[in-house]
């Protein structure tokens, strides 16, 4: 499943692939860091409880 996050450097929306890890409910594991496809900046995946 894809999750969308904004790049901290250029502000563009990037899709990050989440690996399914839950069996009985939908849970996904995301990489801790990912590269922006537009500017190449390294981004940190935010915690799910942050707004």
URZI-V682685 format. One record per backbone hydrogen bond with DSSP energy under -0.5 kcal/mol. CO is the residue of the C=O (numbers start at 0). NH is the residue of the N-H. E is the energy in kcal/mol with one decimal. If there is no record, write none. Layout:
co:CO nh:NH e:E
co:CO nh:NH e:E
//
This chain:
co:0 nh:17 e:-3.3
co:2 nh:15 e:-3.4
co:4 nh:13 e:-3.3
co:6 nh:10 e:-1.1
co:11 nh:6 e:-2.4
co:13 nh:4 e:-2.5
co:15 nh:2 e:-2.7
co:18 nh:28 e:-2.9
co:24 nh:26 e:-0.8
co:26 nh:20 e:-2.5
co:26 nh:21 e:-1.4
co:27 nh:29 e:-0.5
co:28 nh:18 e:-2.5
co:31 nh:44 e:-2.5
co:33 nh:42 e:-3.2
co:35 nh:39 e:-1.0
co:40 nh:35 e:-2.4
co:42 nh:33 e:-2.1
co:46 nh:49 e:-1.4
//
